[in-house]
Structures are given as C-alpha cells and as structure tokens.
Amino acid sequence: MVRRRLMAVVAVVAILGVAFGIRAWADGPLEQYSGTALYASLSYAGVFVVWPAAPPVRAGLVAVGFCWAVEFFQLTGVPAALSASSRLARLALGAQFDWVDVAWYPVGVGPLVLALRLVPARYGISGHRSAGTAPPG
C-alpha cells in the first residue's frame, strides 16, 4: 500500500506540473478544457493517496463524483466569493458553474481508469488482485 500511495503522490505532482505548464504557455480552449480534465485526473490520483487499495473503477467514480460535487457547489456562489480573494481557492473550487466542465471530468478520469485496469498486477498498481496475491508466471 505504501508503494501505491507513493506512486499516487508522484502522479499528483506530475499532473500539477502538466496543468501549470499548460496554463503558463496556452490560453483559450486548450487551457480551459485541459485544466478541467487534469483537475479530474488530479482528483483520481488523490483518491489513491487517501485510499491506496481502491479498485480503479471505484476510484474513478469517487473522483468524478467529487468533481461534480465541486462543480455543483459553484451554483451556491460560495466558491466565487472565495475565489475573488484567493488564487488557491479559485484553482481548487473554480468560480462559476459550467455544464461543459461536468462533461470533461469523466474525460480526465476515464483513460486513467482504463490504464490501471490494463496494467499488470505485478507492478502493484492495477487493483485487479487482492493484497498478497502473486501474479501468474
């Protein structure tokens, strides 16, 4: 579990690096949509930081559910108020609801779920086998 959690932390750092890199060099739709998808990817990796034994599909459902919850929370106006005074709040909570973002969250999580379902269990990250089960061969 320690290895899975460590890999998840590395993934969080890598995703943040990609997201901030795109934000620094791109503008417009690329920045907007990649940022939304990467936010979801970051949430997915975050699930494994908190719950390293999570099966990939269940972790994906939790991550997308979290993203949708944050997005719908924006309808309250609270994130917009917090974002007005804090850049960190704006990055974490956003400022205004957007149906397009709701659609992009699964785009950020889906490929990662698929990748983890396809990775051999011997690498300790797939979630196909229970702890202590050796791979065949």
Residue frames as a rotation matrix with the C-alpha (Angstrom) as fourth column:
MET 1
0.561 0.828 0.000 0.00
0.828 -0.561 0.000 0.00
0.000 0.000 -1.000 0.00
VAL 2
0.310 -0.532 -0.788 2.90
0.222 -0.766 0.604 2.35
-0.925 -0.362 -0.119 0.70
ARG 3
-0.716 -0.608 0.343 4.14
0.429 0.005 0.903 1.86
-0.551 0.794 0.257 -2.86
ARG 4
-0.145 0.756 0.639 0.71
0.955 -0.063 0.291 2.61
0.260 0.652 -0.712 -4.33
ARG 5
0.732 0.414 -0.541 0.34
0.590 -0.782 0.200 5.72
-0.341 -0.466 -0.817 -2.17
LEU 6
-0.105 -0.867 -0.487 3.83
0.181 -0.498 0.848 6.91
-0.978 0.001 0.210 -3.16
MET 7
-0.728 -0.113 0.676 3.02
0.668 0.108 0.736 6.37
-0.156 0.988 -0.004 -6.85
ALA 8
0.327 0.920 0.215 -0.20
0.927 -0.357 0.116 8.35
0.184 0.161 -0.970 -6.37
VAL 9
0.553 -0.207 -0.807 1.73
0.321 -0.841 0.436 11.24
-0.769 -0.500 -0.398 -4.80
VAL 10
-0.605 -0.795 0.041 4.16
0.272 -0.159 0.949 11.20
-0.748 0.586 0.312 -7.73
ALA 11
-0.404 0.554 0.728 1.16
0.900 0.095 0.426 11.24
0.166 0.827 -0.537 -10.10
VAL 12
0.642 0.633 -0.433 -0.32
0.719 -0.692 0.056 14.23
-0.264 -0.347 -0.900 -8.26
VAL 13
0.099 -0.707 -0.700 2.93
0.087 -0.695 0.714 16.16
-0.991 -0.132 -0.007 -8.64
ALA 14
-0.784 -0.411 0.465 3.25
0.446 0.148 0.883 15.20
-0.431 0.900 0.067 -12.32
ILE 15
-0.004 0.876 0.483 -0.36
0.985 -0.080 0.154 16.18
0.173 0.476 -0.862 -13.10
LEU 16
0.668 0.188 -0.720 0.10
0.445 -0.876 0.185 19.52
-0.596 -0.444 -0.669 -11.33
GLY 17
-0.345 -0.887 -0.307 3.26
0.126 -0.368 0.921 20.11
-0.930 0.280 0.239 -13.37
VAL 18
-0.687 0.165 0.707 1.47
0.726 0.186 0.662 19.41
-0.023 0.969 -0.248 -16.63
ALA 19
0.371 0.929 0.001 -1.51
0.928 -0.371 0.037 21.56
0.035 -0.012 -0.999 -15.63
PHE 20
0.544 -0.208 -0.813 0.61
0.228 -0.896 0.382 24.54
-0.808 -0.393 -0.440 -14.61
GLY 21
-0.611 -0.780 0.133 2.80
0.291 -0.064 0.955 24.13
-0.736 0.622 0.266 -17.69
ILE 22
-0.356 0.576 0.736 -0.22
0.913 0.045 0.406 24.28
0.201 0.816 -0.542 -19.98
ARG 23
0.644 0.644 -0.413 -1.58
0.738 -0.664 0.115 27.22
-0.200 -0.379 -0.903 -18.01
ALA 24
0.132 -0.701 -0.700 1.72
0.191 -0.675 0.712 29.07
-0.973 -0.228 0.045 -18.45
TRP 25
-0.788 -0.612 -0.072 2.03
0.008 -0.127 0.992 28.52
-0.616 0.781 0.105 -22.21
ALA 26
-0.718 0.591 0.367 -1.50
0.604 0.266 0.751 28.16
0.347 0.761 -0.548 -23.52
ASP 27
-0.805 0.558 -0.203 -4.67
-0.344 -0.716 -0.607 30.18
-0.484 -0.419 0.768 -23.49
GLY 28
-0.316 0.775 -0.547 -8.27
-0.929 -0.134 0.346 29.73
0.195 0.617 0.762 -24.53
PRO 29
0.645 0.735 -0.209 -9.93
-0.693 0.677 0.246 26.36
0.323 -0.014 0.946 -25.04
LEU 30
0.138 -0.658 -0.740 -6.74
0.079 0.752 -0.654 24.31
0.987 0.032 0.156 -24.58
GLU 31
-0.818 -0.453 0.354 -6.13
-0.263 -0.252 -0.931 25.85
0.511 -0.855 0.087 -21.18
GLN 32
-0.192 0.849 0.492 -9.80
-0.979 -0.200 -0.037 25.60
0.067 -0.488 0.870 -20.16
TYR 33
0.696 0.612 -0.376 -10.56
-0.620 0.776 0.115 22.03
0.362 0.153 0.920 -21.19
SER 34
0.035 -0.744 -0.668 -7.20
0.131 0.666 -0.735 20.51
0.991 -0.062 0.120 -20.36
GLY 35
-0.731 -0.281 0.622 -7.37
-0.500 -0.399 -0.768 22.20
0.464 -0.873 0.151 -16.98
THR 36
0.190 0.896 0.400 -10.77
-0.981 0.161 0.106 20.67
0.030 -0.413 0.910 -16.32
ALA 37
0.740 0.048 -0.671 -9.67
-0.218 0.961 -0.172 17.19
0.636 0.273 0.721 -17.41
LEU 38
-0.276 -0.929 -0.247 -6.43
0.097 0.229 -0.969 17.46
0.956 -0.291 0.027 -15.44
TYR 39
-0.407 0.262 0.875 -8.36
-0.876 -0.382 -0.293 18.60
0.258 -0.886 0.385 -12.34
ALA 40
0.705 0.709 0.031 -10.31
-0.701 0.690 0.181 15.36
0.107 -0.150 0.983 -12.62
SER 41
0.450 -0.639 -0.624 -7.09
0.093 0.728 -0.679 13.37
0.888 0.248 0.387 -13.17
LEU 42
-0.575 -0.648 0.498 -5.62
-0.372 -0.336 -0.866 15.02
0.729 -0.683 -0.048 -10.08
SER 43
0.065 0.701 0.710 -8.72
-0.997 0.025 0.067 14.06
0.029 -0.713 0.701 -8.12
TYR 44
0.828 0.211 -0.520 -8.35
-0.300 0.949 -0.094 10.48
0.474 0.234 0.849 -9.33
ALA 45
-0.099 -0.940 -0.328 -4.73
0.159 0.310 -0.937 10.32
0.982 -0.145 0.119 -8.18
GLY 46
-0.510 -0.044 0.859 -5.82
-0.714 -0.534 -0.452 11.94
0.479 -0.844 0.241 -4.91
VAL 47
0.643 0.762 0.078 -8.25
-0.709 0.553 0.438 9.10
0.291 -0.337 0.895 -4.27
PHE 48
0.633 -0.459 -0.623 -5.27
0.293 0.887 -0.356 6.71
0.717 0.043 0.696 -4.29
VAL 49
-0.484 -0.742 0.464 -3.32
-0.204 -0.420 -0.884 8.94
0.851 -0.523 0.052 -1.90
VAL 50
-0.249 0.507 0.825 -6.19
-0.961 -0.233 -0.147 8.66
0.117 -0.830 0.545 0.58
TRP 51
0.519 0.543 0.660 -7.34
-0.548 0.804 -0.230 5.14
-0.655 -0.242 0.715 -0.34
PRO 52
-0.344 -0.813 -0.470 -4.45
-0.881 0.106 0.461 3.23
-0.325 0.573 -0.753 -1.94
ALA 53
-0.815 0.044 0.578 -6.36
0.074 0.997 0.029 -0.07
-0.575 0.067 -0.816 -2.10
ALA 54
0.061 0.917 -0.393 -9.21
-0.463 -0.323 -0.826 1.43
-0.884 0.233 0.405 -4.13
PRO 55
-0.062 0.004 0.998 -10.20
0.755 0.654 0.044 -0.55
-0.652 0.757 -0.044 -7.21
PRO 56
-0.893 -0.443 0.079 -9.65
0.383 -0.654 0.653 1.59
-0.238 0.613 0.753 -10.34
VAL 57
-0.429 0.797 0.425 -13.31
0.493 -0.188 0.850 1.84
0.757 0.573 -0.312 -11.34
ARG 58
0.458 0.602 -0.654 -14.47
0.872 -0.159 0.463 2.70
0.175 -0.782 -0.598 -7.84
ALA 59
-0.287 -0.644 -0.709 -11.71
0.666 -0.666 0.336 5.31
-0.688 -0.376 0.620 -7.52
GLY 60
-0.896 -0.016 0.443 -12.87
0.391 -0.500 0.773 6.76
0.209 0.866 0.455 -10.84
LEU 61
0.059 0.995 0.086 -16.44
0.670 -0.104 0.735 7.01
0.740 0.014 -0.673 -9.64
VAL 62
0.368 -0.006 -0.930 -15.30
0.864 -0.368 0.344 8.73
-0.344 -0.930 -0.130 -6.44
ALA 63
-0.646 -0.716 -0.266 -13.10
0.542 -0.675 0.501 11.18
-0.538 0.179 0.824 -8.37
VAL 64
-0.725 0.442 0.528 -15.79
0.364 -0.405 0.839 12.11
0.584 0.801 0.133 -10.90
GLY 65
0.312 0.874 -0.373 -18.37
0.802 -0.032 0.596 12.37
0.509 -0.486 -0.711 -8.10
PHE 66
0.012 -0.416 -0.909 -16.06
0.805 -0.535 0.255 14.70
-0.593 -0.735 0.328 -6.18
CYS 67
-0.908 -0.402 0.117 -15.51
0.380 -0.675 0.632 16.87
-0.176 0.618 0.766 -9.26
TRP 68
-0.350 0.864 0.362 -19.23
0.483 -0.165 0.860 17.05
0.803 0.475 -0.360 -9.96
ALA 69
0.381 0.467 -0.798 -19.89
0.923 -0.133 0.362 17.95
0.063 -0.874 -0.481 -6.31
VAL 70
-0.423 -0.607 -0.673 -17.39
0.587 -0.749 0.307 20.81
-0.690 -0.265 0.673 -6.51
GLU 71
-0.912 0.089 0.401 -18.88
0.320 -0.457 0.830 21.96
0.257 0.885 0.388 -9.82
PHE 72
0.018 0.998 0.068 -22.45
0.596 -0.065 0.800 21.98
0.803 0.026 -0.596 -8.48
PHE 73
0.114 -0.090 -0.989 -21.21
0.939 -0.317 0.137 23.70
-0.326 -0.944 0.049 -5.29
GLN 74
-0.871 -0.487 0.068 -20.30
0.473 -0.793 0.385 26.60
-0.133 0.367 0.920 -7.56
LEU 75
-0.270 0.860 0.434 -24.05
0.511 -0.254 0.821 27.23
0.816 0.443 -0.371 -8.01
THR 76
0.391 0.414 -0.822 -24.15
0.919 -0.137 0.369 28.44
0.041 -0.900 -0.434 -4.40
GLY 77
0.752 -0.177 0.636 -21.85
0.033 -0.952 -0.303 31.38
0.659 0.248 -0.710 -5.08
VAL 78
0.900 -0.431 0.060 -19.56
-0.073 -0.014 0.997 30.45
-0.429 -0.902 -0.044 -2.18
PRO 79
0.245 -0.872 0.423 -16.65
0.849 0.404 0.341 29.34
-0.468 0.276 0.839 -4.42
ALA 80
0.310 -0.098 0.946 -16.95
0.686 -0.666 -0.294 32.57
0.659 0.739 -0.139 -6.43
ALA 81
0.914 0.053 0.402 -16.73
-0.212 -0.782 0.585 34.64
0.346 -0.620 -0.704 -3.25
LEU 82
0.695 -0.703 0.150 -13.73
0.155 0.350 0.924 32.66
-0.702 -0.619 0.352 -2.01
SER 83
0.240 -0.598 0.765 -12.09
0.957 0.276 -0.084 32.78
-0.161 0.753 0.638 -5.45
ALA 84
0.767 0.105 0.633 -12.34
0.308 -0.925 -0.220 36.57
0.562 0.364 -0.742 -5.52
SER 85
0.756 -0.470 0.457 -9.86
-0.651 -0.617 0.442 36.80
0.074 -0.631 -0.772 -2.66
SER 86
0.145 -0.713 0.686 -7.77
-0.490 0.550 0.676 33.66
-0.859 -0.434 -0.270 -3.06
ARG 87
-0.045 -0.270 -0.962 -5.99
-0.986 0.167 0.000 32.26
0.160 0.948 -0.274 -6.12
LEU 88
-0.945 -0.317 0.081 -5.71
-0.327 0.916 -0.234 28.91
0.000 -0.247 -0.969 -4.36
ALA 89
-0.341 0.904 0.258 -9.49
-0.045 0.258 -0.965 28.82
-0.939 -0.340 -0.047 -3.80
ARG 90
0.317 0.443 -0.839 -10.01
-0.827 -0.303 -0.473 29.65
-0.464 0.844 0.270 -7.47
LEU 91
-0.458 -0.572 -0.681 -7.76
-0.817 0.572 0.069 26.76
0.350 0.588 -0.729 -8.53
ALA 92
-0.988 0.017 0.150 -9.35
-0.064 0.856 -0.513 24.31
-0.137 -0.517 -0.845 -6.09
LEU 93
-0.406 0.914 0.019 -13.02
0.389 0.191 -0.901 25.34
-0.827 -0.358 -0.433 -6.31
GLY 94
-0.537 0.212 0.817 -13.42
0.796 -0.195 0.574 27.34
0.281 0.958 -0.064 -9.50
ALA 95
-0.950 0.163 -0.267 -15.70
-0.043 -0.913 -0.406 30.32
-0.310 -0.374 0.874 -9.70
GLN 96
-0.195 0.934 -0.301 -18.76
-0.883 -0.301 -0.360 29.57
-0.427 0.195 0.883 -11.80
PHE 97
0.035 0.351 0.936 -20.75
-0.001 0.936 -0.352 26.55
-0.999 0.012 0.033 -12.85
ASP 98
-0.216 -0.105 -0.971 -20.26
-0.949 -0.210 0.234 25.24
-0.228 0.972 -0.055 -16.40
TRP 99
0.730 0.568 0.381 -22.03
-0.445 0.817 -0.366 22.25
-0.519 0.098 0.849 -17.95
VAL 100
0.654 -0.563 -0.506 -19.02
-0.438 0.263 -0.859 21.76
0.617 0.784 -0.074 -20.24
ASP 101
-0.364 -0.797 0.482 -16.85
-0.872 0.110 -0.477 21.11
0.327 -0.594 -0.735 -17.18
VAL 102
0.199 0.533 0.822 -19.35
-0.744 0.628 -0.227 18.49
-0.638 -0.566 0.522 -15.99
ALA 103
0.971 0.196 -0.134 -18.78
-0.231 0.651 -0.723 16.65
-0.054 0.734 0.677 -19.28
TRP 104
0.387 -0.901 -0.194 -14.97
-0.527 -0.044 -0.849 16.99
0.757 0.431 -0.492 -19.20
TYR 105
0.115 -0.374 0.920 -14.44
-0.971 0.152 0.183 15.41
-0.208 -0.915 -0.346 -15.77
PRO 106
0.713 0.136 0.688 -15.03
-0.119 0.990 -0.071 11.85
-0.691 -0.031 0.722 -17.00
VAL 107
0.893 -0.448 -0.036 -12.67
-0.020 0.042 -0.999 12.60
0.449 0.893 0.028 -19.90
GLY 108
0.158 -0.875 0.457 -9.92
-0.828 -0.370 -0.422 13.27
0.538 -0.311 -0.783 -17.38
VAL 109
-0.026 -0.100 0.995 -10.63
-0.849 0.527 0.031 10.13
-0.528 -0.844 -0.098 -15.36
GLY 110
0.831 0.553 0.062 -11.73
-0.441 0.722 -0.534 7.55
-0.340 0.416 0.843 -17.93
PRO 111
0.581 -0.655 -0.484 -8.36
-0.362 0.324 -0.874 6.97
0.729 0.683 -0.049 -19.63
LEU 112
-0.384 -0.741 0.550 -6.67
-0.841 0.035 -0.541 6.58
0.382 -0.670 -0.636 -16.24
VAL 113
0.234 0.552 0.801 -9.23
-0.750 0.626 -0.213 4.01
-0.619 -0.551 0.560 -15.10
LEU 114
0.957 0.139 -0.253 -8.69
-0.282 0.642 -0.714 2.10
0.063 0.754 0.653 -18.32
ALA 115
0.191 -0.971 -0.144 -4.90
-0.573 0.009 -0.819 2.31
0.797 0.239 -0.555 -17.99
LEU 116
-0.418 -0.362 0.833 -4.93
-0.907 0.221 -0.359 0.98
-0.054 -0.905 -0.421 -14.44
ARG 117
0.569 0.663 0.486 -7.27
-0.574 0.744 -0.344 -1.85
-0.590 -0.084 0.803 -15.44
LEU 118
0.931 -0.197 -0.307 -4.78
-0.179 0.487 -0.855 -2.86
0.318 0.851 0.418 -18.15
VAL 119
0.062 -0.966 0.253 -1.53
-0.866 -0.177 -0.467 -2.57
0.496 -0.190 -0.847 -16.15
PRO 120
0.061 -0.090 -0.994 -0.26
0.123 0.989 -0.082 -5.96
0.991 -0.117 0.071 -14.96
ALA 121
0.916 0.398 0.041 -0.79
-0.018 -0.062 0.998 -6.59
0.400 -0.915 -0.049 -11.24
ARG 122
0.409 -0.822 -0.396 2.92
0.891 0.454 -0.022 -7.31
0.198 -0.343 0.918 -10.78
TYR 123
-0.431 -0.556 0.710 3.54
0.410 -0.822 -0.395 -3.55
0.804 0.121 0.583 -10.85
GLY 124
-0.625 0.148 -0.766 1.37
0.777 0.023 -0.630 -3.17
-0.075 -0.989 -0.130 -7.77
ILE 125
-0.883 0.249 -0.398 -0.98
-0.185 -0.964 -0.193 -0.57
-0.432 -0.097 0.897 -9.20
SER 126
-0.834 0.529 -0.158 -3.80
-0.106 0.128 0.986 -2.30
0.541 0.839 -0.051 -11.02
GLY 127
-0.501 0.686 0.528 -6.18
-0.818 -0.175 -0.548 -3.23
-0.284 -0.706 0.649 -8.24
HIS 128
0.051 0.511 -0.858 -7.06
-0.726 0.609 0.320 -6.50
0.686 0.606 0.402 -10.04
ARG 129
-0.032 -0.166 -0.986 -5.68
0.366 0.916 -0.166 -8.71
0.930 -0.366 0.032 -7.31
SER 130
0.946 0.309 0.099 -6.10
0.003 -0.312 0.950 -8.53
0.324 -0.899 -0.296 -3.58
ALA 131
0.370 -0.848 0.380 -3.09
-0.906 -0.420 -0.055 -7.72
0.206 -0.323 -0.924 -1.45
GLY 132
-0.102 -0.570 0.816 -0.61
-0.709 0.617 0.342 -10.55
-0.698 -0.543 -0.467 -1.19
THR 133
0.710 0.370 0.599 -1.71
0.142 0.758 -0.636 -12.36
-0.690 0.537 0.486 -4.34
ALA 134
-0.365 -0.919 -0.148 1.21
-0.093 -0.122 0.988 -13.03
-0.926 0.374 -0.041 -6.62
PRO 135
0.263 0.409 -0.874 0.86
-0.896 -0.233 -0.379 -12.61
-0.358 0.882 0.305 -10.37
PRO 136
0.884 0.063 0.464 0.94
0.058 0.969 -0.240 -15.72
-0.464 0.239 0.853 -12.50
GLY 137
0.832 -0.552 -0.043 4.16
-0.034 0.027 -0.999 -16.78
0.553 0.833 0.004 -14.06
